Amino acid sequence: MGAREDHRLHAVKLGTLAHRTINMNANGDSWVSFTAMEVTVSPNAGRFVLVSTDQDRLIAYSRRTGSVLATLYGASNDEFSNPRHCWHPSGDVIFATSQTHDIVAWDIRHKTVIASLDSHTGPIRDLSFSAKHSALVSTGFDKSLKIWH
């Protein structure tokens, strides 16, 4: 999990309450220059942790070592946004919302934007990928639900 005004991610093992942190700053300092707005673990055995920030970027970390694996740019978000993201079940593609009301998709291995979906006329409230239906689903404050196959 992440918290506002904290430069670390916190992992708590619920069975034992063991606590571990990952410093989100690449240089290892304690300066808070961005906030983790959403944190998820990858579907491929939970090897990666993905963080949507309030500063136009997503950051993928190794869950085991805490090292930065990728910094992804392409979604426009700031401290007033409420970014959301989700993983494709393969773990190879990440989808994230943007304040411009579209959805950006990245190939995580190549760290490149592979699609930008012009989706809503208002802020996007949530985003999810259904493995069963092989579809990306988004809902927005424009009172719409979009399904992408």
BELPEGI-V29485 format. One record per residue. SS is DSSP state (2 for helix, 1 for strand, 0 for the rest). PHI is phi in degrees with one decimal (none if undefined). D_CENTER is the distance of its C-alpha to the mean C-alpha in whole Angstrom. Layout:
<<SS;PHI;D_CENTER> <SS;PHI;D_CENTER>>
This chain:
<<0;none;12> <1;-125.6;12> <0;-137.6;15> <0;-60.7;16> <0;63.5;18> <0;-132.3;17> <0;-88.8;16> <1;-120.1;16> <1;-96.5;13> <1;-119.5;16> <1;-115.3;16> <1;-121.2;19> <1;-83.5;21> <0;-63.8;22> <0;-65.0;26> <0;-111.6;27> <0;63.6;25> <1;-64.0;24> <1;-120.5;22> <1;-134.2;20> <1;-122.2;18> <1;-122.5;16> <1;-74.7;17> <0;-78.0;14> <0;-86.4;16> <0;-59.7;17> <0;-90.4;21> <0;82.4;21> <0;-84.0;22> <0;-109.3;22> <0;-70.4;21> <0;-100.5;18> <0;-108.2;17> <0;-156.1;14> <0;-118.4;12> <1;-76.4;9> <1;-94.2;8> <1;-148.9;6> <1;-131.8;6> <1;-137.2;7> <1;-106.5;9> <0;-66.2;10> <0;-76.2;13> <0;-84.8;15> <0;62.9;17> <0;63.2;14> <0;-73.1;14> <1;-123.3;11> <1;-119.2;8> <1;-112.9;5> <1;-122.2;4> <1;-88.7;4> <1;-109.9;8> <0;-93.6;11> <0;-133.7;12> <0;61.9;11> <1;-150.2;9> <1;-116.7;6> <1;-128.1;7> <1;-104.4;8> <1;-117.1;11> <1;-73.4;14> <0;-66.7;14> <0;-76.6;18> <0;-102.1;19> <0;82.0;16> <0;-75.2;16> <1;-75.1;14> <1;-97.9;13> <1;-159.5;12> <1;-118.0;11> <1;-111.8;10> <1;-116.0;11> <0;144.9;12> <0;-100.1;11> <0;-93.4;13> <0;-144.4;12> <0;-137.8;14> <0;-65.1;15> <0;-99.2;16> <0;-87.2;13> <0;-133.3;11> <0;-65.3;8> <0;-129.7;6> <1;-147.5;4> <1;-153.1;6> <1;-98.8;8> <0;-70.4;12> <0;-56.0;14> <0;-71.6;15> <0;81.6;12> <0;-93.9;13> <1;-128.6;11> <1;-120.2;8> <1;-114.6;8> <1;-144.8;6> <1;-84.4;9> <0;-132.6;11> <0;-64.0;14> <0;-82.5;16> <0;73.0;16> <1;-118.3;15> <1;-116.7;12> <1;-109.2;11> <1;-118.3;11> <1;-119.9;11> <1;-85.1;13> <0;-66.7;12> <0;-67.9;15> <0;-96.3;16> <0;57.4;14> <1;-125.3;15> <1;-73.2;14> <1;-110.1;16> <1;-163.9;16> <1;-133.0;15> <1;-99.9;16> <1;-77.0;18> <0;-116.1;18> <0;-124.3;19> <0;-100.0;21> <0;-142.7;20> <0;-55.7;16> <1;-87.1;14> <1;-86.5;14> <1;-156.3;12> <1;-148.8;10> <1;-152.9;11> <1;-113.0;13> <1;-94.4;17> <0;-66.2;18> <0;-59.2;21> <0;-104.0;21> <0;47.9;19> <1;-142.8;18> <1;-92.1;15> <1;-124.0;15> <1;-132.7;14> <1;-133.6;16> <1;-136.5;17> <0;-71.3;20> <0;-82.8;22> <0;64.9;23> <0;-124.4;22> <1;-123.5;20> <1;-116.9;19> <1;-121.3;19> <1;-114.7;19> <0;-99.8;20>>
